């Protein structure tokens, strides 16, 4: 059980240490999401989190080819310098 408490001009919830530890929230950035009937508190995902592992899995399966193929144009041939 928790209650809202005033923190400056805002309101906050004191979350018991045991719950923070069980949920793995200590020292993490959190994401708040309004859901039907309440508020969901979850760890925030970093942008592109998990992409390295996904790319490695694709590579190991031999499924890491270019999907668009070669779509260069005359500018690329004549003007572009790498």
mmCIF file of the N, C-alpha and C atoms, coordinates in Angstrom:
data_MODEL
# 
_entry.id   MODEL 
# 
loop_
_atom_site.group_PDB 
_atom_site.id 
_atom_site.type_symbol 
_atom_site.label_atom_id 
_atom_site.label_alt_id 
_atom_site.label_comp_id 
_atom_site.label_asym_id 
_atom_site.label_entity_id 
_atom_site.label_seq_id 
_atom_site.pdbx_PDB_ins_code 
_atom_site.Cartn_x 
_atom_site.Cartn_y 
_atom_site.Cartn_z 
_atom_site.occupancy 
_atom_site.B_iso_or_equiv 
_atom_site.pdbx_formal_charge 
_atom_site.auth_seq_id 
_atom_site.auth_comp_id 
_atom_site.auth_asym_id 
_atom_site.auth_atom_id 
_atom_site.pdbx_PDB_model_num 
ATOM 1   N N  . UNK A 1 1  ? 0.859  -1.168  0.000   1.00 0.00 ? 1  UNK A N  1 
ATOM 2   C CA . UNK A 1 1  ? 0.000  0.000   0.000   1.00 0.00 ? 1  UNK A CA 1 
ATOM 3   C C  . UNK A 1 1  ? 0.904  1.230   0.000   1.00 0.00 ? 1  UNK A C  1 
ATOM 4   N N  . UNK A 1 2  ? 0.567  2.195   -0.830  1.00 0.00 ? 2  UNK A N  1 
ATOM 5   C CA . UNK A 1 2  ? 1.313  3.448   -0.908  1.00 0.00 ? 2  UNK A CA 1 
ATOM 6   C C  . UNK A 1 2  ? 0.326  4.592   -1.010  1.00 0.00 ? 2  UNK A C  1 
ATOM 7   N N  . UNK A 1 3  ? 0.762  5.766   -0.617  1.00 0.00 ? 3  UNK A N  1 
ATOM 8   C CA . UNK A 1 3  ? -0.080 6.949   -0.700  1.00 0.00 ? 3  UNK A CA 1 
ATOM 9   C C  . UNK A 1 3  ? 0.678  8.058   -1.402  1.00 0.00 ? 3  UNK A C  1 
ATOM 10  N N  . UNK A 1 4  ? -0.078 8.937   -2.068  1.00 0.00 ? 4  UNK A N  1 
ATOM 11  C CA . UNK A 1 4  ? 0.532  10.124  -2.659  1.00 0.00 ? 4  UNK A CA 1 
ATOM 12  C C  . UNK A 1 4  ? 0.943  11.066  -1.542  1.00 0.00 ? 4  UNK A C  1 
ATOM 13  N N  . UNK A 1 5  ? 2.089  11.688  -1.708  1.00 0.00 ? 5  UNK A N  1 
ATOM 14  C CA . UNK A 1 5  ? 2.580  12.645  -0.725  1.00 0.00 ? 5  UNK A CA 1 
ATOM 15  C C  . UNK A 1 5  ? 3.091  13.876  -1.462  1.00 0.00 ? 5  UNK A C  1 
ATOM 16  N N  . UNK A 1 6  ? 2.943  15.021  -0.850  1.00 0.00 ? 6  UNK A N  1 
ATOM 17  C CA . UNK A 1 6  ? 3.374  16.267  -1.466  1.00 0.00 ? 6  UNK A CA 1 
ATOM 18  C C  . UNK A 1 6  ? 4.900  16.346  -1.454  1.00 0.00 ? 6  UNK A C  1 
ATOM 19  N N  . UNK A 1 7  ? 5.468  16.686  -2.627  1.00 0.00 ? 7  UNK A N  1 
ATOM 20  C CA . UNK A 1 7  ? 6.904  16.908  -2.770  1.00 0.00 ? 7  UNK A CA 1 
ATOM 21  C C  . UNK A 1 7  ? 7.036  18.222  -3.527  1.00 0.00 ? 7  UNK A C  1 
ATOM 22  N N  . UNK A 1 8  ? 7.241  19.330  -2.815  1.00 0.00 ? 8  UNK A N  1 
ATOM 23  C CA . UNK A 1 8  ? 7.270  20.646  -3.442  1.00 0.00 ? 8  UNK A CA 1 
ATOM 24  C C  . UNK A 1 8  ? 5.917  20.949  -4.055  1.00 0.00 ? 8  UNK A C  1 
ATOM 25  N N  . UNK A 1 9  ? 5.904  21.326  -5.339  1.00 0.00 ? 9  UNK A N  1 
ATOM 26  C CA . UNK A 1 9  ? 4.650  21.595  -6.037  1.00 0.00 ? 9  UNK A CA 1 
ATOM 27  C C  . UNK A 1 9  ? 4.089  20.346  -6.709  1.00 0.00 ? 9  UNK A C  1 
ATOM 28  N N  . UNK A 1 10 ? 4.726  19.216  -6.510  1.00 0.00 ? 10 UNK A N  1 
ATOM 29  C CA . UNK A 1 10 ? 4.315  17.968  -7.159  1.00 0.00 ? 10 UNK A CA 1 
ATOM 30  C C  . UNK A 1 10 ? 3.796  16.984  -6.131  1.00 0.00 ? 10 UNK A C  1 
ATOM 31  N N  . UNK A 1 11 ? 3.441  15.822  -6.615  1.00 0.00 ? 11 UNK A N  1 
ATOM 32  C CA . UNK A 1 11 ? 3.039  14.727  -5.749  1.00 0.00 ? 11 UNK A CA 1 
ATOM 33  C C  . UNK A 1 11 ? 3.950  13.546  -6.062  1.00 0.00 ? 11 UNK A C  1 
ATOM 34  N N  . UNK A 1 12 ? 4.200  12.723  -5.065  1.00 0.00 ? 12 UNK A N  1 
ATOM 35  C CA . UNK A 1 12 ? 5.063  11.578  -5.262  1.00 0.00 ? 12 UNK A CA 1 
ATOM 36  C C  . UNK A 1 12 ? 4.552  10.370  -4.510  1.00 0.00 ? 12 UNK A C  1 
ATOM 37  N N  . UNK A 1 13 ? 5.153  9.242   -4.797  1.00 0.00 ? 13 UNK A N  1 
ATOM 38  C CA . UNK A 1 13 ? 4.833  7.994   -4.124  1.00 0.00 ? 13 UNK A CA 1 
ATOM 39  C C  . UNK A 1 13 ? 6.120  7.466   -3.510  1.00 0.00 ? 13 UNK A C  1 
ATOM 40  N N  . UNK A 1 14 ? 6.058  7.089   -2.265  1.00 0.00 ? 14 UNK A N  1 
ATOM 41  C CA . UNK A 1 14 ? 7.206  6.436   -1.637  1.00 0.00 ? 14 UNK A CA 1 
ATOM 42  C C  . UNK A 1 14 ? 7.075  4.943   -1.903  1.00 0.00 ? 14 UNK A C  1 
ATOM 43  N N  . UNK A 1 15 ? 8.059  4.412   -2.588  1.00 0.00 ? 15 UNK A N  1 
ATOM 44  C CA . UNK A 1 15 ? 8.037  2.989   -2.927  1.00 0.00 ? 15 UNK A CA 1 
ATOM 45  C C  . UNK A 1 15 ? 8.961  2.269   -1.955  1.00 0.00 ? 15 UNK A C  1 
ATOM 46  N N  . UNK A 1 16 ? 8.449  1.268   -1.268  1.00 0.00 ? 16 UNK A N  1 
ATOM 47  C CA . UNK A 1 16 ? 9.295  0.538   -0.317  1.00 0.00 ? 16 UNK A CA 1 
ATOM 48  C C  . UNK A 1 16 ? 10.535 -0.043  -0.996  1.00 0.00 ? 16 UNK A C  1 
ATOM 49  N N  . UNK A 1 17 ? 11.632 -0.024  -0.249  1.00 0.00 ? 17 UNK A N  1 
ATOM 50  C CA . UNK A 1 17 ? 12.913 -0.498  -0.769  1.00 0.00 ? 17 UNK A CA 1 
ATOM 51  C C  . UNK A 1 17 ? 12.812 -1.922  -1.308  1.00 0.00 ? 17 UNK A C  1 
ATOM 52  N N  . UNK A 1 18 ? 12.100 -2.784  -0.617  1.00 0.00 ? 18 UNK A N  1 
ATOM 53  C CA . UNK A 1 18 ? 11.988 -4.180  -1.048  1.00 0.00 ? 18 UNK A CA 1 
ATOM 54  C C  . UNK A 1 18 ? 11.354 -4.274  -2.435  1.00 0.00 ? 18 UNK A C  1 
ATOM 55  N N  . UNK A 1 19 ? 10.359 -3.454  -2.706  1.00 0.00 ? 19 UNK A N  1 
ATOM 56  C CA . UNK A 1 19 ? 9.705  -3.482  -4.018  1.00 0.00 ? 19 UNK A CA 1 
ATOM 57  C C  . UNK A 1 19 ? 10.641 -2.953  -5.090  1.00 0.00 ? 19 UNK A C  1 
ATOM 58  N N  . UNK A 1 20 ? 11.380 -1.890  -4.781  1.00 0.00 ? 20 UNK A N  1 
ATOM 59  C CA . UNK A 1 20 ? 12.358 -1.350  -5.729  1.00 0.00 ? 20 UNK A CA 1 
ATOM 60  C C  . UNK A 1 20 ? 13.391 -2.416  -6.091  1.00 0.00 ? 20 UNK A C  1 
ATOM 61  N N  . UNK A 1 21 ? 13.865 -3.133  -5.073  1.00 0.00 ? 21 UNK A N  1 
ATOM 62  C CA . UNK A 1 21 ? 14.867 -4.184  -5.305  1.00 0.00 ? 21 UNK A CA 1 
ATOM 63  C C  . UNK A 1 21 ? 14.271 -5.329  -6.128  1.00 0.00 ? 21 UNK A C  1 
ATOM 64  N N  . UNK A 1 22 ? 13.064 -5.780  -5.776  1.00 0.00 ? 22 UNK A N  1 
ATOM 65  C CA . UNK A 1 22 ? 12.437 -6.899  -6.486  1.00 0.00 ? 22 UNK A CA 1 
ATOM 66  C C  . UNK A 1 22 ? 12.160 -6.548  -7.945  1.00 0.00 ? 22 UNK A C  1 
ATOM 67  N N  . UNK A 1 23 ? 11.814 -5.283  -8.223  1.00 0.00 ? 23 UNK A N  1 
ATOM 68  C CA . UNK A 1 23 ? 11.495 -4.858  -9.583  1.00 0.00 ? 23 UNK A CA 1 
ATOM 69  C C  . UNK A 1 23 ? 12.729 -4.435  -10.371 1.00 0.00 ? 23 UNK A C  1 
ATOM 70  N N  . UNK A 1 24 ? 13.888 -4.380  -9.721  1.00 0.00 ? 24 UNK A N  1 
ATOM 71  C CA . UNK A 1 24 ? 15.115 -3.984  -10.407 1.00 0.00 ? 24 UNK A CA 1 
ATOM 72  C C  . UNK A 1 24 ? 15.113 -2.522  -10.836 1.00 0.00 ? 24 UNK A C  1 
ATOM 73  N N  . UNK A 1 25 ? 14.530 -1.658  -10.031 1.00 0.00 ? 25 UNK A N  1 
ATOM 74  C CA . UNK A 1 25 ? 14.402 -0.249  -10.394 1.00 0.00 ? 25 UNK A CA 1 
ATOM 75  C C  . UNK A 1 25 ? 15.528 0.631   -9.855  1.00 0.00 ? 25 UNK A C  1 
ATOM 76  N N  . UNK A 1 26 ? 16.290 0.154   -8.911  1.00 0.00 ? 26 UNK A N  1 
ATOM 77  C CA . UNK A 1 26 ? 17.310 0.993   -8.268  1.00 0.00 ? 26 UNK A CA 1 
ATOM 78  C C  . UNK A 1 26 ? 18.332 1.489   -9.278  1.00 0.00 ? 26 UNK A C  1 
ATOM 79  N N  . UNK A 1 27 ? 18.540 2.817   -9.291  1.00 0.00 ? 27 UNK A N  1 
ATOM 80  C CA . UNK A 1 27 ? 19.555 3.425   -10.138 1.00 0.00 ? 27 UNK A CA 1 
ATOM 81  C C  . UNK A 1 27 ? 19.215 3.430   -11.617 1.00 0.00 ? 27 UNK A C  1 
ATOM 82  N N  . UNK A 1 28 ? 17.991 3.167   -11.986 1.00 0.00 ? 28 UNK A N  1 
ATOM 83  C CA . UNK A 1 28 ? 17.606 3.099   -13.393 1.00 0.00 ? 28 UNK A CA 1 
ATOM 84  C C  . UNK A 1 28 ? 16.727 4.295   -13.743 1.00 0.00 ? 28 UNK A C  1 
ATOM 85  N N  . UNK A 1 29 ? 16.773 4.729   -15.002 1.00 0.00 ? 29 UNK A N  1 
ATOM 86  C CA . UNK A 1 29 ? 15.803 5.705   -15.485 1.00 0.00 ? 29 UNK A CA 1 
ATOM 87  C C  . UNK A 1 29 ? 14.472 4.991   -15.610 1.00 0.00 ? 29 UNK A C  1 
ATOM 88  N N  . UNK A 1 30 ? 13.412 5.693   -15.265 1.00 0.00 ? 30 UNK A N  1 
ATOM 89  C CA . UNK A 1 30 ? 12.098 5.068   -15.270 1.00 0.00 ? 30 UNK A CA 1 
ATOM 90  C C  . UNK A 1 30 ? 11.195 5.674   -16.324 1.00 0.00 ? 30 UNK A C  1 
ATOM 91  N N  . UNK A 1 31 ? 10.277 4.873   -16.804 1.00 0.00 ? 31 UNK A N  1 
ATOM 92  C CA . UNK A 1 31 ? 9.257  5.298   -17.765 1.00 0.00 ? 31 UNK A CA 1 
ATOM 93  C C  . UNK A 1 31 ? 7.923  5.216   -17.041 1.00 0.00 ? 31 UNK A C  1 
ATOM 94  N N  . UNK A 1 32 ? 7.133  6.278   -17.147 1.00 0.00 ? 32 UNK A N  1 
ATOM 95  C CA . UNK A 1 32 ? 5.807  6.301   -16.558 1.00 0.00 ? 32 UNK A CA 1 
ATOM 96  C C  . UNK A 1 32 ? 4.784  6.269   -17.674 1.00 0.00 ? 32 UNK A C  1 
ATOM 97  N N  . UNK A 1 33 ? 3.782  5.412   -17.536 1.00 0.00 ? 33 UNK A N  1 
ATOM 98  C CA . UNK A 1 33 ? 2.756  5.302   -18.564 1.00 0.00 ? 33 UNK A CA 1 
ATOM 99  C C  . UNK A 1 33 ? 1.397  5.211   -17.883 1.00 0.00 ? 33 UNK A C  1 
ATOM 100 N N  . UNK A 1 34 ? 0.479  6.068   -18.335 1.00 0.00 ? 34 UNK A N  1 
ATOM 101 C CA . UNK A 1 34 ? -0.879 6.022   -17.811 1.00 0.00 ? 34 UNK A CA 1 
ATOM 102 C C  . UNK A 1 34 ? -1.593 4.855   -18.479 1.00 0.00 ? 34 UNK A C  1 
ATOM 103 N N  . UNK A 1 35 ? -2.138 3.965   -17.668 1.00 0.00 ? 35 UNK A N  1 
ATOM 104 C CA . UNK A 1 35 ? -2.892 2.816   -18.164 1.00 0.00 ? 35 UNK A CA 1 
ATOM 105 C C  . UNK A 1 35 ? -4.289 2.879   -17.551 1.00 0.00 ? 35 UNK A C  1 
ATOM 106 N N  . UNK A 1 36 ? -5.196 2.096   -18.103 1.00 0.00 ? 36 UNK A N  1 
ATOM 107 C CA . UNK A 1 36 ? -6.560 2.108   -17.577 1.00 0.00 ? 36 UNK A CA 1 
ATOM 108 C C  . UNK A 1 36 ? -6.545 1.762   -16.088 1.00 0.00 ? 36 UNK A C  1 
ATOM 109 N N  . UNK A 1 37 ? -6.999 2.686   -15.294 1.00 0.00 ? 37 UNK A N  1 
ATOM 110 C CA . UNK A 1 37 ? -7.097 2.447   -13.859 1.00 0.00 ? 37 UNK A CA 1 
ATOM 111 C C  . UNK A 1 37 ? -5.815 2.656   -13.082 1.00 0.00 ? 37 UNK A C  1 
ATOM 112 N N  . UNK A 1 38 ? -4.776 3.211   -13.702 1.00 0.00 ? 38 UNK A N  1 
ATOM 113 C CA . UNK A 1 38 ? -3.566 3.387   -12.918 1.00 0.00 ? 38 UNK A CA 1 
ATOM 114 C C  . UNK A 1 38 ? -2.386 3.944   -13.670 1.00 0.00 ? 38 UNK A C  1 
ATOM 115 N N  . UNK A 1 39 ? -1.236 3.700   -13.099 1.00 0.00 ? 39 UNK A N  1 
ATOM 116 C CA . UNK A 1 39 ? 0.031  4.204   -13.610 1.00 0.00 ? 39 UNK A CA 1 
ATOM 117 C C  . UNK A 1 39 ? 1.017  3.047   -13.634 1.00 0.00 ? 39 UNK A C  1 
ATOM 118 N N  . UNK A 1 40 ? 1.670  2.842   -14.769 1.00 0.00 ? 40 UNK A N  1 
ATOM 119 C CA . UNK A 1 40 ? 2.675  1.801   -14.898 1.00 0.00 ? 40 UNK A CA 1 
ATOM 120 C C  . UNK A 1 40 ? 4.049  2.439   -14.750 1.00 0.00 ? 40 UNK A C  1 
ATOM 121 N N  . UNK A 1 41 ? 4.864  1.898   -13.861 1.00 0.00 ? 41 UNK A N  1 
ATOM 122 C CA . UNK A 1 41 ? 6.238  2.352   -13.661 1.00 0.00 ? 41 UNK A CA 1 
ATOM 123 C C  . UNK A 1 41 ? 7.144  1.234   -14.154 1.00 0.00 ? 41 UNK A C  1 
ATOM 124 N N  . UNK A 1 42 ? 8.000  1.533   -15.129 1.00 0.00 ? 42 UNK A N  1 
ATOM 125 C CA . UNK A 1 42 ? 8.882  0.517   -15.691 1.00 0.00 ? 42 UNK A CA 1 
ATOM 126 C C  . UNK A 1 42 ? 10.239 1.137   -15.983 1.00 0.00 ? 42 UNK A C  1 
ATOM 127 N N  . UNK A 1 43 ? 11.239 0.295   -16.139 1.00 0.00 ? 43 UNK A N  1 
ATOM 128 C CA . UNK A 1 43 ? 12.554 0.816   -16.498 1.00 0.00 ? 43 UNK A CA 1 
ATOM 129 C C  . UNK A 1 43 ? 12.483 1.347   -17.925 1.00 0.00 ? 43 UNK A C  1 
ATOM 130 N N  . UNK A 1 44 ? 13.168 2.438   -18.158 1.00 0.00 ? 44 UNK A N  1 
ATOM 131 C CA . UNK A 1 44 ? 13.191 3.061   -19.484 1.00 0.00 ? 44 UNK A CA 1 
ATOM 132 C C  . UNK A 1 44 ? 14.172 2.309   -20.357 1.00 0.00 ? 44 UNK A C  1 
ATOM 133 N N  . UNK A 1 45 ? 13.767 2.052   -21.572 1.00 0.00 ? 45 UNK A N  1 
ATOM 134 C CA . UNK A 1 45 ? 14.672 1.419   -22.532 1.00 0.00 ? 45 UNK A CA 1 
ATOM 135 C C  . UNK A 1 45 ? 15.533 2.488   -23.187 1.00 0.00 ? 45 UNK A C  1 
ATOM 136 N N  . UNK A 1 46 ? 16.780 2.136   -23.399 1.00 0.00 ? 46 UNK A N  1 
ATOM 137 C CA . UNK A 1 46 ? 17.665 3.035   -24.128 1.00 0.00 ? 46 UNK A CA 1 
ATOM 138 C C  . UNK A 1 46 ? 17.317 2.957   -25.605 1.00 0.00 ? 46 UNK A C  1 
ATOM 139 N N  . UNK A 1 47 ? 17.510 4.064   -26.341 1.00 0.00 ? 47 UNK A N  1 
ATOM 140 C CA . UNK A 1 47 ? 17.273 3.995   -27.788 1.00 0.00 ? 47 UNK A CA 1 
ATOM 141 C C  . UNK A 1 47 ? 18.137 2.894   -28.404 1.00 0.00 ? 47 UNK A C  1 
ATOM 142 N N  . UNK A 1 48 ? 17.558 2.117   -29.280 1.00 0.00 ? 48 UNK A N  1 
ATOM 143 C CA . UNK A 1 48 ? 18.232 1.030   -29.995 1.00 0.00 ? 48 UNK A CA 1 
ATOM 144 C C  . UNK A 1 48 ? 18.718 -0.091  -29.066 1.00 0.00 ? 48 UNK A C  1 
ATOM 145 N N  . UNK A 1 49 ? 18.136 -0.164  -27.862 1.00 0.00 ? 49 UNK A N  1 
ATOM 146 C CA . UNK A 1 49 ? 18.509 -1.240  -26.946 1.00 0.00 ? 49 UNK A CA 1 
ATOM 147 C C  . UNK A 1 49 ? 18.170 -2.589  -27.578 1.00 0.00 ? 49 UNK A C  1 
ATOM 148 N N  . UNK A 1 50 ? 19.104 -3.503  -27.576 1.00 0.00 ? 50 UNK A N  1 
ATOM 149 C CA . UNK A 1 50 ? 18.899 -4.836  -28.122 1.00 0.00 ? 50 UNK A CA 1 
ATOM 150 C C  . UNK A 1 50 ? 19.227 -4.971  -29.604 1.00 0.00 ? 50 UNK A C  1 
ATOM 151 N N  . UNK A 1 51 ? 19.527 -3.854  -30.271 1.00 0.00 ? 51 UNK A N  1 
ATOM 152 C CA . UNK A 1 51 ? 19.813 -3.932  -31.701 1.00 0.00 ? 51 UNK A CA 1 
ATOM 153 C C  . UNK A 1 51 ? 21.068 -4.748  -31.984 1.00 0.00 ? 51 UNK A C  1 
ATOM 154 N N  . UNK A 1 52 ? 22.119 -4.584  -31.181 1.00 0.00 ? 52 UNK A N  1 
ATOM 155 C CA . UNK A 1 52 ? 23.377 -5.311  -31.421 1.00 0.00 ? 52 UNK A CA 1 
ATOM 156 C C  . UNK A 1 52 ? 23.121 -6.812  -31.432 1.00 0.00 ? 52 UNK A C  1 
ATOM 157 N N  . UNK A 1 53 ? 22.381 -7.283  -30.441 1.00 0.00 ? 53 UNK A N  1 
ATOM 158 C CA . UNK A 1 53 ? 22.088 -8.707  -30.355 1.00 0.00 ? 53 UNK A CA 1 
ATOM 159 C C  . UNK A 1 53 ? 21.238 -9.165  -31.535 1.00 0.00 ? 53 UNK A C  1 
ATOM 160 N N  . UNK A 1 54 ? 20.252 -8.342  -31.931 1.00 0.00 ? 54 UNK A N  1 
ATOM 161 C CA . UNK A 1 54 ? 19.397 -8.691  -33.062 1.00 0.00 ? 54 UNK A CA 1 
ATOM 162 C C  . UNK A 1 54 ? 20.206 -8.768  -34.356 1.00 0.00 ? 54 UNK A C  1 
ATOM 163 N N  . UNK A 1 55 ? 21.114 -7.812  -34.563 1.00 0.00 ? 55 UNK A N  1 
ATOM 164 C CA . UNK A 1 55 ? 21.954 -7.828  -35.762 1.00 0.00 ? 55 UNK A CA 1 
ATOM 165 C C  . UNK A 1 55 ? 22.876 -9.043  -35.769 1.00 0.00 ? 55 UNK A C  1 
ATOM 166 N N  . UNK A 1 56 ? 23.404 -9.386  -34.603 1.00 0.00 ? 56 UNK A N  1 
ATOM 167 C CA . UNK A 1 56 ? 24.283 -10.559 -34.504 1.00 0.00 ? 56 UNK A CA 1 
ATOM 168 C C  . UNK A 1 56 ? 23.512 -11.827 -34.857 1.00 0.00 ? 56 UNK A C  1 
ATOM 169 N N  . UNK A 1 57 ? 22.281 -11.927 -34.371 1.00 0.00 ? 57 UNK A N  1 
ATOM 170 C CA . UNK A 1 57 ? 21.439 -13.086 -34.674 1.00 0.00 ? 57 UNK A CA 1 
ATOM 171 C C  . UNK A 1 57 ? 21.162 -13.180 -36.172 1.00 0.00 ? 57 UNK A C  1 
ATOM 172 N N  . UNK A 1 58 ? 20.852 -12.040 -36.797 1.00 0.00 ? 58 UNK A N  1 
ATOM 173 C CA . UNK A 1 58 ? 20.624 -12.026 -38.243 1.00 0.00 ? 58 UNK A CA 1 
ATOM 174 C C  . UNK A 1 58 ? 21.878 -12.456 -39.000 1.00 0.00 ? 58 UNK A C  1 
ATOM 175 N N  . UNK A 1 59 ? 23.026 -11.937 -38.571 1.00 0.00 ? 59 UNK A N  1 
ATOM 176 C CA . UNK A 1 59 ? 24.293 -12.274 -39.232 1.00 0.00 ? 59 UNK A CA 1 
ATOM 177 C C  . UNK A 1 59 ? 24.564 -13.777 -39.141 1.00 0.00 ? 59 UNK A C  1 
ATOM 178 N N  . UNK A 1 60 ? 24.390 -14.329 -37.957 1.00 0.00 ? 60 UNK A N  1 
ATOM 179 C CA . UNK A 1 60 ? 24.656 -15.760 -37.766 1.00 0.00 ? 60 UNK A CA 1 
ATOM 180 C C  . UNK A 1 60 ? 23.711 -16.619 -38.594 1.00 0.00 ? 60 UNK A C  1 
ATOM 181 N N  . UNK A 1 61 ? 22.502 -16.114 -38.852 1.00 0.00 ? 61 UNK A N  1 
ATOM 182 C CA . UNK A 1 61 ? 21.529 -16.851 -39.666 1.00 0.00 ? 61 UNK A CA 1 
ATOM 183 C C  . UNK A 1 61 ? 21.724 -16.591 -41.158 1.00 0.00 ? 61 UNK A C  1 
ATOM 184 N N  . UNK A 1 62 ? 22.714 -15.730 -41.516 1.00 0.00 ? 62 UNK A N  1 
ATOM 185 C CA . UNK A 1 62 ? 22.961 -15.408 -42.911 1.00 0.00 ? 62 UNK A CA 1 
ATOM 186 C C  . UNK A 1 62 ? 21.879 -14.523 -43.511 1.00 0.00 ? 62 UNK A C  1 
ATOM 187 N N  . UNK A 1 63 ? 21.194 -13.792 -42.676 1.00 0.00 ? 63 UNK A N  1 
ATOM 188 C CA . UNK A 1 63 ? 20.074 -12.952 -43.134 1.00 0.00 ? 63 UNK A CA 1 
ATOM 189 C C  . UNK A 1 63 ? 20.396 -11.470 -42.932 1.00 0.00 ? 63 UNK A C  1 
ATOM 190 N N  . UNK A 1 64 ? 21.620 -11.066 -43.233 1.00 0.00 ? 64 UNK A N  1 
ATOM 191 C CA . UNK A 1 64 ? 22.006 -9.672  -43.039 1.00 0.00 ? 64 UNK A CA 1 
ATOM 192 C C  . UNK A 1 64 ? 22.382 -9.003  -44.360 1.00 0.00 ? 64 UNK A C  1 
ATOM 193 N N  . UNK A 1 65 ? 21.660 -9.360  -45.397 1.00 0.00 ? 65 UNK A N  1 
ATOM 194 C CA . UNK A 1 65 ? 21.921 -8.769  -46.717 1.00 0.00 ? 65 UNK A CA 1 
ATOM 195 C C  . UNK A 1 65 ? 21.169 -7.445  -46.843 1.00 0.00 ? 65 UNK A C  1 
ATOM 196 N N  . UNK A 1 66 ? 21.590 -6.616  -47.797 1.00 0.00 ? 66 UNK A N  1 
ATOM 197 C CA . UNK A 1 66 ? 20.885 -5.368  -48.069 1.00 0.00 ? 66 UNK A CA 1 
ATOM 198 C C  . UNK A 1 66 ? 19.535 -5.679  -48.699 1.00 0.00 ? 66 UNK A C  1 
ATOM 199 N N  . UNK A 1 67 ? 18.493 -5.028  -48.215 1.00 0.00 ? 67 UNK A N  1 
ATOM 200 C CA . UNK A 1 67 ? 17.155 -5.274  -48.742 1.00 0.00 ? 67 UNK A CA 1 
ATOM 201 C C  . UNK A 1 67 ? 16.865 -4.437  -49.979 1.00 0.00 ? 67 UNK A C  1 
ATOM 202 N N  . UNK A 1 68 ? 17.493 -3.263  -50.086 1.00 0.00 ? 68 UNK A N  1 
ATOM 203 C CA . UNK A 1 68 ? 17.183 -2.367  -51.188 1.00 0.00 ? 68 UNK A CA 1 
ATOM 204 C C  . UNK A 1 68 ? 18.093 -2.557  -52.392 1.00 0.00 ? 68 UNK A C  1 
ATOM 205 N N  . UNK A 1 69 ? 19.168 -3.275  -52.222 1.00 0.00 ? 69 UNK A N  1 
ATOM 206 C CA . UNK A 1 69 ? 20.087 -3.465  -53.333 1.00 0.00 ? 69 UNK A CA 1 
ATOM 207 C C  . UNK A 1 69 ? 20.811 -2.173  -53.681 1.00 0.00 ? 69 UNK A C  1 
ATOM 208 N N  . UNK A 1 70 ? 21.383 -2.114  -54.861 1.00 0.00 ? 70 UNK A N  1 
ATOM 209 C CA . UNK A 1 70 ? 22.122 -0.932  -55.302 1.00 0.00 ? 70 UNK A CA 1 
ATOM 210 C C  . UNK A 1 70 ? 21.156 0.076   -55.911 1.00 0.00 ? 70 UNK A C  1 
ATOM 211 N N  . UNK A 1 71 ? 21.097 1.249   -55.337 1.00 0.00 ? 71 UNK A N  1 
ATOM 212 C CA . UNK A 1 71 ? 20.211 2.283   -55.878 1.00 0.00 ? 71 UNK A CA 1 
ATOM 213 C C  . UNK A 1 71 ? 20.969 3.594   -56.066 1.00 0.00 ? 71 UNK A C  1 
ATOM 214 N N  . UNK A 1 72 ? 22.214 3.473   -56.501 1.00 0.00 ? 72 UNK A N  1 
ATOM 215 C CA . UNK A 1 72 ? 23.019 4.672   -56.736 1.00 0.00 ? 72 UNK A CA 1 
ATOM 216 C C  . UNK A 1 72 ? 22.474 5.427   -57.953 1.00 0.00 ? 72 UNK A C  1 
ATOM 217 N N  . UNK A 1 73 ? 22.875 6.691   -58.048 1.00 0.00 ? 73 UNK A N  1 
ATOM 218 C CA . UNK A 1 73 ? 22.448 7.514   -59.177 1.00 0.00 ? 73 UNK A CA 1 
ATOM 219 C C  . UNK A 1 73 ? 23.683 8.149   -59.819 1.00 0.00 ? 73 UNK A C  1 
ATOM 220 N N  . UNK A 1 74 ? 23.491 8.935   -60.841 1.00 0.00 ? 74 UNK A N  1 
ATOM 221 C CA . UNK A 1 74 ? 24.615 9.521   -61.571 1.00 0.00 ? 74 UNK A CA 1 
ATOM 222 C C  . UNK A 1 74 ? 25.424 10.469  -60.686 1.00 0.00 ? 74 UNK A C  1 
ATOM 223 N N  . UNK A 1 75 ? 24.769 11.186  -59.778 1.00 0.00 ? 75 UNK A N  1 
ATOM 224 C CA . UNK A 1 75 ? 25.490 12.054  -58.851 1.00 0.00 ? 75 UNK A CA 1 
ATOM 225 C C  . UNK A 1 75 ? 26.479 11.236  -58.025 1.00 0.00 ? 75 UNK A C  1 
ATOM 226 N N  . UNK A 1 76 ? 26.009 10.079  -57.548 1.00 0.00 ? 76 UNK A N  1 
ATOM 227 C CA . UNK A 1 76 ? 26.895 9.221   -56.760 1.00 0.00 ? 76 UNK A CA 1 
ATOM 228 C C  . UNK A 1 76 ? 28.126 8.820   -57.570 1.00 0.00 ? 76 UNK A C  1 
ATOM 229 N N  . UNK A 1 77 ? 27.926 8.524   -58.814 1.00 0.00 ? 77 UNK A N  1 
ATOM 230 C CA . UNK A 1 77 ? 29.023 8.078   -59.677 1.00 0.00 ? 77 UNK A CA 1 
ATOM 231 C C  . UNK A 1 77 ? 29.969 9.224   -59.984 1.00 0.00 ? 77 UNK A C  1 
ATOM 232 N N  . UNK A 1 78 ? 29.428 10.394  -60.339 1.00 0.00 ? 78 UNK A N  1 
ATOM 233 C CA . UNK A 1 78 ? 30.248 11.511  -60.815 1.00 0.00 ? 78 UNK A CA 1 
ATOM 234 C C  . UNK A 1 78 ? 30.782 12.417  -59.712 1.00 0.00 ? 78 UNK A C  1 
ATOM 235 N N  . UNK A 1 79 ? 30.010 12.658  -58.697 1.00 0.00 ? 79 UNK A N  1 
ATOM 236 C CA . UNK A 1 79 ? 30.328 13.731  -57.750 1.00 0.00 ? 79 UNK A CA 1 
ATOM 237 C C  . UNK A 1 79 ? 30.721 13.270  -56.338 1.00 0.00 ? 79 UNK A C  1 
ATOM 238 N N  . UNK A 1 80 ? 30.145 12.226  -55.861 1.00 0.00 ? 80 UNK A N  1 
ATOM 239 C CA . UNK A 1 80 ? 30.318 11.862  -54.457 1.00 0.00 ? 80 UNK A CA 1 
ATOM 240 C C  . UNK A 1 80 ? 31.715 11.344  -54.190 1.00 0.00 ? 80 UNK A C  1 
ATOM 241 N N  . UNK A 1 81 ? 32.330 11.805  -53.100 1.00 0.00 ? 81 UNK A N  1 
ATOM 242 C CA . UNK A 1 81 ? 33.647 11.323  -52.691 1.00 0.00 ? 81 UNK A CA 1 
ATOM 243 C C  . UNK A 1 81 ? 33.521 10.684  -51.309 1.00 0.00 ? 81 UNK A C  1 
ATOM 244 N N  . UNK A 1 82 ? 34.067 9.505   -51.179 1.00 0.00 ? 82 UNK A N  1 
ATOM 245 C CA . UNK A 1 82 ? 34.031 8.817   -49.881 1.00 0.00 ? 82 UNK A CA 1 
ATOM 246 C C  . UNK A 1 82 ? 35.267 9.148   -49.126 1.00 0.00 ? 82 UNK A C  1 
# 
